[in-house]
C-alpha cells in the first residue's frame, strides 16, 4: 500500500560508527578533562553516614519504645479499669496504651537522635585517635553527652548523673561484648 503514512523509502544517511578504535584517548583526554590516571570513589571506612545512622537509630528506638510503652499501658489499662464492662475496659486500655506508648516512644527516639549526633561529632573530631589504647571512647563520650543533654533542664547534678549512667551503660555493653567474644558494636544499633 503506497498511501501508508509510515512508508519509509528514504533510509537517509548511514549511522556513524561510534567505536573508538581509531581515536587515541591520550591525546584527546586533556582537552576533554579526562584524567590521565584512574579516579576512584571515596570510601568511608567507618561505615554508614551520620544521617543514615541517625534515622535508623531513631526509627528502631521509637518503634521499640512505642511497643514497650503500649504493653505497659495495656497492663495498666487492664489493672486500673473503673468498670467491668467491655467498652469501659477497652477505652481504658486504649487511653493507657496511647499515653504510655507515645511518651516512651518519643523519649527513646529523641535519645537516639541525640546519641547519634554526639557519636557523629566524636567520629568527625576523631576522638579515638587521641585515646589509642582505650577503644570505645567515642560511644562512651556520646552516651555521656546524651544523658547530660537530655536531662539538662533538671539541673547540673541530674544531668551529670544521667551522663554517668549513659557512660556506664556503654562500659557494661563493651565488657559484655568482650566476654562473649563479639566485636564491639556489631549489631549496628547505637552502642550495641
C-alpha positions in Angstrom: 0.0 0.0 0.0 1.7 3.2 -1.2 -0.5 5.6 0.7 0.6 4.4 4.1 1.8 7.3 6.3 4.6 5.1 7.7 6.2 4.2 4.4 9.9 4.7 4.6 11.5 4.7 1.2 14.3 7.1 2.2 16.7 5.4 4.5 18.8 8.5 4.9 22.5 8.7 5.8 24.1 5.7 7.4 24.6 5.8 11.2 28.0 6.8 12.4 30.4 4.3 13.8 31.0 5.0 17.5 33.8 2.6 18.1 36.9 4.3 19.4 39.4 2.1 17.5 40.9 5.0 15.6 41.0 7.5 18.5 44.0 7.9 20.7 42.5 8.8 24.1 45.8 10.0 25.5 45.9 12.9 23.0 42.2 13.7 23.4 41.9 13.3 27.2 43.5 16.6 28.3 41.1 18.6 26.0 38.1 16.8 27.4 39.2 17.0 31.0 39.6 13.2 31.3 42.2 12.4 34.0 45.4 10.5 32.9 45.1 8.2 35.9 42.1 6.4 37.3 39.8 8.4 39.6 38.5 6.3 42.5 35.4 7.0 44.6 35.8 8.0 48.2 35.2 5.1 50.5 34.0 5.7 54.1 36.0 3.3 56.3 33.7 3.9 59.3 30.5 2.5 57.8 27.2 4.3 57.4 26.9 8.0 57.3 25.6 10.2 60.1 22.2 10.9 58.7 21.6 7.2 57.8 22.7 6.1 61.3 20.6 8.8 63.0 17.4 7.8 61.1 18.0 4.1 61.7 18.6 4.5 65.4 15.7 6.9 65.8 13.3 4.6 64.0 14.3 1.5 65.9 14.2 3.3 69.2 10.8 4.9 68.5 9.2 1.6 67.5 10.8 -0.2 70.4 9.7 2.5 72.9 6.1 2.6 71.4 5.8 -1.2 71.7 7.2 -1.3 75.3 5.0 1.6 76.3 2.0 0.1 74.7 2.5 -3.2 76.5 3.0 -1.3 79.8 -0.2 0.8 79.0 -2.1 -2.5 78.3 -1.1 -3.8 81.8 -2.1 -0.5 83.5 -5.3 -0.2 81.5 -6.5 -3.6 82.5 -5.4 -3.1 86.1 -7.0 0.3 86.6 -10.3 -0.1 84.8 -13.1 1.6 86.8 -15.7 -0.8 85.5 -16.0 -4.4 84.3 -18.0 -3.5 81.2 -16.1 -4.3 77.9 -16.4 -0.9 76.4 -15.1 0.8 79.5 -12.2 -1.7 79.7 -11.4 -1.1 76.0 -11.5 2.6 76.5 -9.2 2.4 79.5 -6.7 0.1 77.7 -6.6 2.4 74.6 -6.1 5.5 76.7 -3.3 4.0 78.7 -1.6 2.4 75.6 -1.7 5.7 73.7 -0.5 7.7 76.6 2.4 5.5 77.6 3.3 4.2 74.2 3.7 7.7 72.7 5.5 9.0 75.7 8.2 6.3 75.9 8.5 6.1 72.1 9.1 9.8 71.7 11.6 9.8 74.6 13.6 6.9 73.2 13.5 8.3 69.7 14.8 11.7 70.9 17.6 10.0 73.0 18.6 8.0 69.8 18.8 11.2 67.8 21.0 13.0 70.4 23.2 9.9 70.8 23.7 9.6 67.0 24.6 13.3 66.7 27.0 13.1 69.6 28.6 9.9 68.2 28.8 11.6 64.7 30.6 14.6 66.3 33.0 12.2 68.1 33.7 10.5 64.8 34.1 13.8 62.9 36.6 15.0 65.6 38.3 11.6 65.5 38.4 11.3 69.3 39.5 7.7 69.2 42.8 8.8 67.6 43.8 10.6 70.9 43.0 7.6 73.1 44.5 4.7 71.2 44.7 2.1 73.9 41.1 2.8 75.1 39.0 1.9 72.1 35.3 2.7 72.7 35.8 6.3 74.0 33.7 7.9 71.2 30.5 5.9 72.1 31.2 6.5 75.8 31.5 10.2 75.4 28.4 10.2 73.1 26.4 8.4 75.8 27.6 10.9 78.5 26.7 13.8 76.2 23.3 12.2 75.5 22.4 11.8 79.2 23.7 15.2 80.1 21.8 16.9 77.2 18.5 15.1 77.7 18.4 15.8 81.4 20.0 19.3 81.3 16.7 21.0 82.2 16.6 19.1 85.5 19.8 20.8 86.7 23.6 20.1 86.5 23.6 17.3 89.1 20.9 15.3 87.4 22.5 15.9 84.0 25.9 14.7 85.3 24.3 11.6 86.9 22.4 10.8 83.7 25.6 11.2 81.7 27.4 8.9 84.1 24.7 6.3 83.7 24.9 6.5 79.9 28.7 6.1 80.0 28.3 3.2 82.4 25.8 1.5 80.0 28.4 1.8 77.2 31.0 0.3 79.6 28.8 -2.6 80.6 28.0 -3.3 76.9 31.7 -3.2 76.0 32.6 -5.6 78.8 29.7 -7.9 77.7 30.8 -8.0 74.1 34.4 -8.6 75.2 33.3 -11.5 77.4 31.3 -13.3 74.7 34.0 -12.6 72.1 32.0 -10.5 69.6 33.3 -7.2 68.2 32.0 -4.2 70.0 29.1 -2.5 68.2 28.5 -5.4 65.8 24.7 -5.1 66.0 24.8 -1.7 64.4 22.3 -0.1 66.7 23.5 2.7 68.9 26.2 1.3 71.2 25.2 -2.3 70.9 
